[in-house]
């Protein structure tokens, strides 16, 4: 019997594990659910500490348990080769359980040397009982600690145990391939590391998939991406005609808009565990070339192929790429960047002003060139929504400076005292042809006085339609207002009035 055929997939990360293994070699998860439950019960109900009845002399001779001083090194293989040291675990907060954090380097017995109450002597003829011993401040403190420990244990039983044992410092406990237990931070998920004790290499596990939700998301959900109305096989979410840029690093020009027109249109399809990127309109003729009509026919052929449940390998297309869920989680936003020092392109909008670009997962082919998908604002929000819906990637791009959600600045009209809600990040809204904007107010470039559109019309400033506001004198400083409109979403046209025209 082939040994590979006998291996079983890990229920958490999907890696193949040898038969009869207790834990997965990749993520450290338990192969059997009953063993995972038993382990969690053991973690939530630790054995109480025992205190030895020994003399001061014997106590001072005991060595203290300390940190070995080794650093925990991590590296990010996809973006940089720089390694850094794992920060030390923070001190436990109030109410934290000793099992939630690694060893702090202090033996439980060492604290007894600082107490004011003497330890009972081993040579005493009559041992001191609890009823005979008077209550001291140390006894009251010990009783308080016991009450807090009991309350902590009660709360631990009530909280959900997801993604490993959480610690008070915000990290979680993992095990190296040889069973060494230590703490890592959430920000280290997916990185390569080395055990601080036995030096064994390992990968910090990513968040486990949530198997409590359906494997096939509802394609009619409000957060589902736009695309063909009908689901095609396992792919129930679609985005059409996205811009994919293949970039040769040695030929890249760090110049604004240098890659704006250097793209090929691709369709992107989402399933529960895969992402399909397929080109249906590559130039040069052939089955999938020849204009919009040929592209539409090629798309229908592809959808029918997937609906029939045929293998993806047999899908006829000029170019197709298939990424697994683990590869999809490697993607990140490269334009814009929250900090110019962290930008791959020095903060230059090479994909076009007001556009958002995402780096695709690296190919196994060492000669493959880097690829990027670029979006207007509407397309990116649909893409980020699909990543959250299908792969659990919440708030994708939220730390990049891209307007994942609408943000506003609030001003007050000097004429009506009414609030003015003005959109931020206007360059992204102006670059999206599907978004219509309209002025909601105007701001003086000199004194920053603001006037709402209603206030402008009331005071008859800037002409009938407000087009002359740039040359209009400011009511406060008497300087020209300048071209500083405050923008918001244009109101939807009245369908009755539109039909009458």
Secondary structure, DSSP 8 states (H G I E B T S, - for coil): --HHHH-EE-TTT--EE-TT-SB-TTT--BSSHHHHHHHHHHHHS----------HHHHHTS----------EEE-TTT---EEE--------TT--GGGS---S--TTGGGGG-SS----TT-SS---TTTS---HHHHHHHHHHHHHHHHHHHHHHS---SSEE-TTS-EEEE-TT--EEEE-GGGTT-EEE-TTT--EEE-------TTS-SS--TTSTTS----SS-BTTB-EEEEEEEEEEE-GGG---STTTTSS--EEEEEEE-SSEEEEEES--SS-STT-SSHHHHHHHHHHHHHHHHTT--GGG---SEEEEEEHHHHTT-EEEES-SSGGG-TTTT--TT-TT-EEEE----S-TT--EEEEEE-HHHHHHHHHHHHHHH--TTTTTTTT--SS--EEEEE-TTT--EEEEES-HHHHHT-TT--EEEEEEE-TTT--EEEHHHHHHHT-SSSSSTTTTTSB-TTT-SB--S-EEEEE-----HHHHHH-
